[in-house]
Amino acid sequence: MLKYTLKRLLLMIPALIGITLVSFVVMHLAPGDPTDLVTNLNPQAGQAAKIRLREIYGLDQPIRVQYWNWLKNLARLDLGRSFSPDRRPVKEKIFERLPVTLALNIVSMIIIMTISLPLGLWAAVRAGGLFDRISTLFVFFCFAAPSFWLALLGMWLFGVHLGWLPTSDLNSLNFSSLGPFDKFIDLSRHLIMPVTISSLGGLAGLSRYLRSNMLEIIRQDYLNTARAKGLTERVVIWKHALRNALIPVITILGLSVPGLIGGSVIMESIYAIPGLGQLFYLAVMARDYPTVMGGLVIGAVLTLVGNLLADLGYALADPRVRDKAFE
């Protein structure tokens, strides 16, 4: 197990280099220049100022030199400095907002797992019944409705029309003057809408995958054999069928790890949540190359780690995969 994990970790290094190389080149091929946002808005900034800024940012060098310098800094865990006026290190800006994004998505993932697995399992066991039909309609609605539309609709209904929930930020203006319990309530009220809406899509997908897998597995002959041996239906479903049905679900969970950043861009931008997704969006709009590359590195690492976790989850769920992979 350890040997297999170390081998996969070593293979992640060339994969990460390839991802960052393609991302770096594509980003620099995009139209526009980071210095335009500074010089075009300042009538006193001429061509000389633009050239000087390109020298400061290192944009006057060939792309291969820029990438090599960036890669050497990355090897030292240095993501460079932002092109924004504050010129702060990108690593500081990322780690300043990363806890917000992780907390938001971890809570969403817990909600998705807690609801989708029983929902998909019960819908498969009671296939064709009333619960299955109602859950199917609910899941299809979650699939069809765009998340940004649901977010805006929730803001209008629960924030503007009914006034039940706040519509932006993580806390109220008087947050510092509140007690510990009131702070928890205030933070929870701010997170209800973004967490709920960001969970709907994953909940729908995961429950459908599990239902489809369960419908295929519960018809297998080995389950009929287990029933013939006198095992209860509960043991047959939970111990034998569910474990095999979870194998494709593990892949979905592993591939959802990169969505911790990508899926946060919409929610954090709409609800003005100061997280990593909002930082990445603002960096793209400002052509802040170092910050964009920092976000892409985080996304690439999460993608590779997600694939590794999916493979390890396969091995834990299916002994046949474990024996073949670790032999």
VEXDREN-679404 format. One record per residue: x, y, z of N, C-alpha, C in turn; residue in one letter. Coordinates in steps of 0.1 Angstrom, whole numbers, plus 5000, padded with zeros to 4 digits. Atoms other than C-alpha are relative to their C-alpha. Layout:
XYZXYZXYZA
...
***
This chain:
500849885000500050005000500950135000M
499149894999502850245010500850024987L
499250005012504950154979499150064989K
500949955011501950214956499750155002Y
500349864998501150554972501250084997T
498849925003504750674970500250014984L
499850005015504850574933499150104994K
501049915005501650764926500450155003R
499649864996503051074944501150044991L
498949975009506151064923499550034986L
500649985013504151044891499250134999L
500749875000502251354902500950124996M
499149895003505351574897500050034986I
500049965014505651554859498650044995P
501449965004501851574856499750145004A
500249864995501851894877500850104991L
499249915009504652044855499350014987I
500749985013502751964823498750085001G
501249924998499552114837500350155001I
499649864998501252434848500650064987T
499449955012503152464815498950044990L
501149975009499952454794499350125005V
500849894994498152684818500850144998S
499249885001501052934817500050064986F
500049965014501252944779498750064996V
501349965004497552974774499650135007V
500349874993497253254800500750114993M
499349905007499953454782499550034986H
500549985014498353404748498650075000L
501349924999495053564761500250144996A
499949865004494453914747500150095012P
499849914989495354204769501349995007G
498849994993498154304791499850055015D
500349954987498354344829500350155002P
499749864999499854694825498950094995T
501049925005496854814806499150065010D
500949964990494754834837500550115008L
499449894992497255074853500350124991V
499649895008498455284824498850064992T
501149945008495155324804499150085009N
500849924991493355464835500750125005L
499249894995496155714842500450084988N
499749925012496355994816501550055000P
498649964999499856084828501049894998Q
499150115003501255734822500149984985A
499850015015502855714788500649864997G
499450135004504655434769501249965009Q
498850034991507755464791499649945013A
500550064987505755394822499549854998A
500450145003504255084805501149914998K
498850095002507654954795500649975013I
499450024987508955014830499249905009R
500950104993505954814845500349864995L
499750135006506654534821501349945005R
498750044995510254524833499949955015E
500250034986509154524870499349865001I
500850124999506654244864500749884993Y
499350115007509154044843499449964987G
500750045012506854044812500850044988L
499249965012509654184789500849884996D
499250115003511353844790499149904991Q
500750115008510453544766499249925010P
500950084992507653314778500849895007I
499350124994510053024783500850045012R
499249954989512253234806499150045012V
500949974990509253364825499549875007Q
500550134994507953004830501149945009Y
498950074993511352874841500350075013W
499849934987511753154867498849975009N
501150034991508253084880500149865005W
499850144996508952714881501049985011L
499050014990512052764901499550065013K
500649944988510152984926499049905006N
501050104995507452714928500749895007L
499350114994510052454937500450045015A
499849944986510752684968498750035007R
501349974995507052704974499750155001L
500249855002507153074963499250024988D
500949975011504253174941500150144995L
499749865005505653524935499150105007G
500849884994504053864942498950044990R
501249965009500653984929500350124992S
499949885009500454234901499150125005F
500949904995497854424922500850115007S
499249894994498854764937500749975014P
499450034987499554614971501249914999D
498850085003502154374956500349905011R
499850104989501554124984500449864994R
499750145004502953764981498749934997P
501250075004500453544963499749895011V
500250104990500953274990499250055011K
500749944989499753505017498550034996E
501449985004496653604997499249884999K
500750135001495853244990499649945014I
500250064987496253115026499150095009F
500949924992494353415039498549974997E
501350025004491253315019499749855000R
500250145002491752935017499149945011L
500850064990490152855051498550024998P
501449975002486853025041499549904989V
500450085011486652825008499949855005T
500050144996487552495025498949975010L
501150024991485052545053498749994993A
501249995008482352635028499749874993L
500250125008482952325007500049875008N
500150114991483552085035498649985006I
501450014995480152165050499149964989V
500850055011478652125015500249864997S
499750145003480351795010499349915011M
500750084989479051665044498549994998I
501450005003475551775035499749904988I
500250085012475851605001500149855004I
499950144996477051275016498949955009M
501050044990474551275044498649984994T
501350015006471551325021500049914988I
500050075013472551174987500149855002S
499950154999473550824999498749935005L
501350064997470350745018498950024989P
501049975010468350914991500149904988L
499850105011469850704963499849865003G
500250144995469850384983498549975001L
501450024998466150424993499250004986W
500649995013465150524957500249874992A
499750135008466850204943499249895006A
500750114994465249974969498550014998V
501449985002461850124964499850054985R
500149955014462250174926498649994995A
501349995005459050274909498950045009G
501049964990457350374941499850155001G
500249864999456150714952501250085004L
498849934995459350814970501050014988F
499150005011461350714939499650114990D
500549905010459150934916500250145005R
499849874994459251234940501550045000I
498649975000463051214944500650024986S
499549995014463551174906499650144995T
500449865004461551504900500950105007L
499149914993463651674927501450004994F
498650015005466951554913500050064986V
500049945014465951654877500050155001F
500049854998465152004890501350055004F
498649954996468552034907500949994988C
499150015012470251914875499750124990F
500349905011468352154852500250145004A
500049874996468352464873501550055002A
498649954998471652664870500250055014P
499749964986473352734903500050155002S
500049864999473753104896498650065000F
501449965000470053134889499349975013W
500550034987469152954921500550105010L
499449904990471553184940499350134999A
500749875001469953494926498650005005L
501450014995466453364932500049995015L
500050014985467353274968500350145006G
499849874995468753624973498850095000M
501249925001465553784961498949955009W
501150054992463153554979500350015015L
499750014985464853495013500750125005F
499349894996466953805014499350134999G
500649885004465054084997498550005004V
501550004999461353984997499649965014H
500450044987461153795030500850055011L
499149954990464153935048500449915010G
499650104990464953615065501549985002W
498650035000468553575055500850114994L
499249895006471453815047500549954986P
499750035015472553825010501550014997T
498649985004476353895012500949995012S
498950004990479553855031499849885010D
500050114990480253615060499450045014L
500549964987479053825089499450144999N
500649875000477154135098501050115005S
499149894997478554485105500350005015L
499849994985478154445143500549865005N
499650144997479754095143501050005012F
499049994989482654205166499450025014S
500649964987480254325193499149895005S
500950114996478253995194500849905010L
499550104992478753715219500349884992G
499650135007480153365210498849934993P
501250075005476653215205499450084989F
500649915011475353515185500950004988D
499150015012478453505163499849884992K
500350125007477753145155498750004992F
501349985006474153225147500150094988I
499849915011475153515125500849944989D
499250075011477753315106499249894993L
500950105006475253035101499050064991S
501049945009472653265087500650054987R
499349955012475153405062500349884991H
499550115008476153055051498949914995L
501250095003472652895048499849994984I
500350005014472053005012501149954991M
498950055009475452954996500349855002P
499850144997475952615013498949924994V
501250075005472452495004500049994985T
500149995014472552604968501249924993I
498850075005476152474962499949855002S
500250144997475052134976499049934991S
501150065008472052084953500549924988L
499550085012474051984922500749885003G
499350124996476351744939499149905006G
501050094994473451594959499349934989L
500750075011471551524927500849904993A
499150095008474451374908500449875008G
499550114992475651154936498949905003L
501250094997472151014945499649924987S
500450075013471450934908501049894997R
498950115003474850744904499849885010Y
500250114990474150544936498849924996L
501350075004470550464925500249914988R
499750075012471750354891500849875003S
499250114997474450134905499349895008N
500750094991472249984932498949924992M
500950075008469549894906500649894992L
499350105008472149704886500549885009E
499450104991473649524916499049915007I
501050084992470549414935499449894991I
500550105008469649204905501049894997R
498950105002472949004906499649875007Q
500350134995472848634912500649985014D
499450024987475248654942499150055012Y
500949954990472648864961498849905002L
501150104998469948604954500649885008N
499450114992472348344968500150045014T
500049954986472848554999498749995007A
501350014994469148575004499649855002R
500350144999468848194998500649945012A
499350064989471348135026499350055013K
500749964988468948315050500350135006G
499749874995470448655053498950094999L
501149915000468048935061500350104988T
499949905011467349195034500850125004E
499249894995468949465055501549974998R
498650045001472249265056500449994985V
499750015014472049195019500250134993V
499949875007471549555009501250085006I
499049914994473849735034501449945000W
498650064999476749485036500549954986K
499550065013476849325001499850094988H
500449925012475049544976500650145001A
499649864999475949894989501550014999L
498549995001479749824992500450004985R
499650005014479949734955499450124992N
500649895006477650014945500850135002A
499249884996479950264962501350024992L
498749995007482950194939499950114989I
500049885010481850434910499750135008P
500249874993480650684936501350055006V
498749954995484150694950500850084990I
499449925011485350814916499550144999T
500649875001482851094916500550085012I
499549934989483951194951501450054998L
498749965002487551194941500250114990G
500049895010486951404910499350135005L
500749884995484851644930501050095009S
499049924991487951754951500450134993V
499749875007489052014924498950105000P
501149914999485652154926499950095013G
499949924988486552294960500350144997L
499649865005487952594941499150044989I
500849975011486152584908498650035002G
501449984997482752544922499750125009G
500249894991483252824947500050144993S
499949875007483853094921498650074999V
501349945002480153144914499450045013I
500749974988478853124949500750125007M
499249894993481653344964499950134993E
500149875007481253604936498650065002S
501449954999477453624939499750055014I
500349964986477353634977501150085006Y
498949914995480553844981500749945012A
499350074989482253585002501550014998I
498549985002485953655007500749875000P
499350135000487153314997501049994988G
499050025011489653164972499350014986L
500749995013487053144944499850154996G
500249865003486353514946501450064996Q
498649955003490153594947500449964986L
499650055013490653374916499350084989F
500849925010487853554897500550144998Y
499549865000489153904906501450004993L
498750015007492653794895499949984985A
500250025015491453674861499550144994V
500549885005489554004856501150114999M
498949904999492654204866501349964992A
498850065007495053984845501249995010R
498950014990497053924877500649864999D
499550135004499153644863500549915012Y
499550094989500953524895498849955009P
501150054992497653504914499249894993T
500750105008495953324886500749865000V
499350125000498753074884500049935014M
500150064986498653024922498749925001G
501350074999494952934919500049884991G
500050115008495652704890500949885006L
499150104994498452524909499249935011V
500850064990496052474938499049904994I
500950095007493452334914500649884994G
499350125006495952104897500449905011A
499650094989497251964930498749935005V
501250064995493651904942499549894990L
500450105010492851724909500949875001T
499250124999495851494912499849935014L
500350064987495151434949498749935000V
501350065001491551364941500149864992G
499850135008492651094915500649905009N
499350094991494950944941499049945011L
500950044990492250934967498949904995L
500950095006489850774943500649864998A
499350135001492350494935500149935013D
499850064987493050434971498649965006L
501450044996489250434978499649874993G
500350125008488850174950500649885008Y
499350114993491449954968499349965013A
500650034987489749985001498649944999L
501450055002486249914987500049864993A
500050125008487249624964501349935002D
498750084997489849364975500649964987P
499450045013490349264938500950114995R
499249895005491549604929501350025009V
498949994991493749614960501149904997R
499050105003495449284952500750024987D
499449985013496049374916500950135000K
499249885000497349724923501249995008A
498950004990499649644952500849884999F
499250135001501049314940501450034996E
***
